[in-house]
Amino acid sequence: MSKMLQVFRSPRPYDPSIGAEAVQGLAHVSPEWRALLTGTAGSSPYLKALIESEQGWIEEALNDPVAAREAVFQACRACPPDQLRSGLRQAKRRIALLSALCDLSGHWSLMEVTGTLTRFGDLAVDLALKAEIAVLLRRNKLPGMSEDDLETAGGLCVFAMGKMGAFELNYSSDIDLICLFDETRFDREDFAEARQALVRATRNMSATLNDRTAEGYVFRTDLRLRPDPAVTPVALAMVAAERYYESLGRTWERAAYIKARAAAGDIAAGEQFLKTLTPFVWRRHLDFAAIEDAHNMRLRIRENKGTGGPISVLGHDMKLGRGGIREIEFFTQTRQLIAGGRDPALRLRGTIEGLAALSAAEWIPQEVAETLSRRYCQHREVEHRIQMIHDAQTHRMPSTEEGLARVACLMDETPELLVATLRDRLEEVHRLTEDFFAPSGSAAAKPATPAVPDGLDAAVIARWPTYPALRSDRGARIFERLQPELLGRLSRAANPGEALLALDGFLAGMPAGVQLFSLFEANPQLIDLLVDIVGTSPALAEYLSRNASVFDAVLDGGFFAPWPGRAALIDDLNKALQAEDDYERQLDLTRSWHREWHFRIGVHHLRGLIDASDAGQHYGDLADAVITGLLPRVAAQFAAKHGPMPGRGCVILGMGSLGAAQLTATSDLDLVVIYDPEAAETSDGKRPLAVRPYYARLTQAIVTALTAPMAQGRLYEVDMRLRPSGSQGPVATSWASFTQYQQKDAWVWEHLALTRARPIAGDEALAADVTAFCDGLLQRPRDRAEVLAEVAQMRRRLAAAKIPESCWDAKTGPGRMLDIELLAQAGMLLADKAHQSGAARHRAPAGLAAGVAIGILDDADAQTLQQAYALFWSVQSAMRLISGRAPATEVRGEGGAAFLLRSTGFDRIGRLQQALEEAYQTCANRIDACLAGAPGHADKGDRDDDRSG
């Protein structure tokens, strides 16, 4: 493939005679090149001057533009310090001429052109900066540093912002820079002296690039994007900048850092600084409040720059005007700010790359992304030709006929066609972007006070402005725009008055409202979901008022997709945790991750997308994923002080409902921790511990990781009373002690509990050994009479200890869930090996089937109990979603009643209540009959009676 410049298009000369005059010395070049040079020189006075001054170099450059570019860069690097100013200016002339010719001919794409200009900017800044740092080092002005520190510029990093950061520099662009230094490179007592020297170096670097001499200039530099530029020096300590952004940073500064790039000086320190700013730039929640911020910035720019008028091509600002470049950039960056915190794939500097990523993530339609990308490139090409005429930092289309004709000639179009084409493009961009920022028209227009629909209490609505979420001016303003839609949807609820009161409780519990109200304004379809939730589940509504960011998950493309399963959840959480190094942030991340999946299960159940059985399995999978994800992180944090786990490590055993992988929305986790130190006596770490206190404290750390309230809430309550010896025993049990206890000392009810034991996380080999041991233990021959007598005794203890709260408490009481589960566990414990195998053995239906196989139940009894258990589980699961941990004394509200009926398949609450009461009695009678004849079994003492409950 030829390396020579290929001419795919060519400008026309505005003044043919001037163009011909400029290329007189290049008569021997090919006709295509001569036409390119004539058209360029005949339309651009600036490029004409460059062609004339660089005639001895042009032919070499056209023969191999890439090699010519790299040779210019290499000449800059080799330039002696005392000739750097002159050398950079010559390089600027050549890069400007080469980029223009490759652009006008179509030999380079727009991205190649802007990339070349940006690479030269990076190089020029780096060389100018290091030349100044070298002077400081020679004069010992940087305490504690030597010539070896020149390569990292004494810890000073120059960040390229805006177009330079994204490799999108325009033809006559100034460069936006922020200069920060790593203060940790200096002793505290030397800080002031070092800062003064680095400030001076920054100023001199800027002057080297910015000053106009007889040879021209290199780049106009702008250092005003730094924190609080009116009062801060041109070079700041990184820690000072970080504190500023954490406490005072604004949305426009977050947007600016999307494109920020460590471009010169100490690159490694700069990249680390950008990493520390990740939480500032990329919020973990969907940040729809950024839309209003960006729109207000647009309005201020239009007001200050006078670019807010109608689209008129002559004199139109291609950057800041309506439908211009900045509109596309704002559209892209605002979308990135909204979702980039949740999706790292959106954290891209380039505008075109950002649009493509937004489209791939389904935040914008593909055709919108393609159209805006195409218009962006076309706008940028027009902008370049405007600037090429006089090397002016302008973005306005000429307002004179001559100026318009010159731009048209550089584009090889007629002025009339150019004007018509540009108007169409600008209007299309404006149409595609304006509705995103201001879908309801002018943001300044105050909506009329909405009429209160029939069925809604105006007194309730009148008190809303007193709530914390609406006390800020901004929150109140957004809610005022939102209120008509909200009231309209409430009025269409099955019981508008009840729905209003439920929403009122939700609003009253919210500590702040800007983010959530912005989310609803941008996504009004979520209002229906909110009304549905607050009208059905007071518990979920209360949870939402404190954790409104879970609505973010609804906007993810997969929120209503089929359940991914246990393995996929574990993988997803592990990937998220691997991106975090800090332990506290890992715990918070797990909580926010769990919160969204937990919310999703509740919504799916509430909306009838899954039934109670599916919901139970999903909650179980979620708990497994959390435990599996947290265990290695807790262990690593613990090992940093006390060394890795001695021996084979530990395994976390799930008991009860967790072991059965069937949880409700509010279930606790019953856990047992078993460890095998093998021959080890102590850990091997900075602060070694004997194995027993090591695993006891590790277990306490695991429980804390699951239960501790943090910024993102808590995960679960944990119950460890099912461990050997209960609350009297150690919180973690050694493998040897566990096997000995279960074989020699355990009560029958403890073996009943083992029928639901399931390894959740930990060492795989140890988990396999625990499973094999439990299987062997459960398959041991048993005295049926003794087991059934123990079950009868446990029923009596449970009946005395736990009185049903109401008919709606389907778990506790004779003939209810715990009663059926106890009989099912007895069936599983007495069954043969064939019935004790399989993944479903931990659940009640398998135990009832085993009871039939061994003759303690007949088929009719088992079917009755199994059908009743399914009904009870549906009631229990629904009531926990409706009421949370509150006592299940009544069904609250019409929405809750409708959900409960839908979950159970009944049409009236009265009929469901009657069916439950009859089923409780029937099941209690069947279980009584099954256990009739079992001899009484006196208590052996009071050893941890609480554990059996």
ABEGO torsion letter per residue (X at the ends): XBABBBBABBBBBABAAAAAAAAAAAAABBAAAAAAAAAAAAABAAAAAAAAAAAAAAAAAAABAAAAAAAAAAAAAABBAAAAAAAAAAAAAAAAAAAAAAAAAGABBAAAAAAAAAAAAAAAAAAAAAAAAAAAAAAGABBGBBAAAAAAGGGBBBBBBEAAAAGABBAABBBBBBBBBBAAABBAAAAAAAAAAAAAAAAAAAAAAABBBAAEBABBBBAAABBGAAABBABBBAAAAAAAAAAABBAAAAAAAAABBBABEBAAAAAAAAAAAAAAABBABBBAAAAAAAAAAAAAAAAAAGAABBBBABGBBAAABBGBAAAAAAAAAAAAAAAAAABAAABBABAAAAAAAAAAAGABBAAAAAAAAAAAAAAAAAAAAAAAAAGBBBABBBABAAAAAAAAAAAGBBAAAAAAAAAAAAAAAAAAAAAAABAAEBAABBBBBBBBBBGBBAAAAAAAAABAAAABAAAAAAAAAAAAAAAAAAAABABAAAAAAAAAAAAAABABAAAAAAAAAABAAAAAAAAAAAAABAAAAAAAAABAAAAAAAABAAAABBBAEAAAAAAAAAAAAAABABAAAAAAAAAAAAAAAAAAAAAAAAAGABBAAAAAAAAAAAAAAAAAAAAAAAAAAAAAAAEBBBEAEBBBBBBEAAAAGBBBAABBBBBBBBBBAEABABBBBABBBBAAAAAAAAAAAAAAAAABBBAAEBABBBBAAABBGEAABBABBBAAAAAAAAAAABBAAAAAAAAABBBABEBAAAAAAAAAAAAAAAABBBBAAAAAAAAAAAAAAAAAABBBABAABAABEBGBAAAAAAAAAAAAAABBAAAABEAAAABAAAAAAAAAAAGABBAAAAAAAAAAAAAAAAAAAAAAAAAEABBBABBBEAAAAAAAAAAAGBABAAAAAAAAAAAAAAAAAAAAAAABGBBBBBBAEABGAAAAX
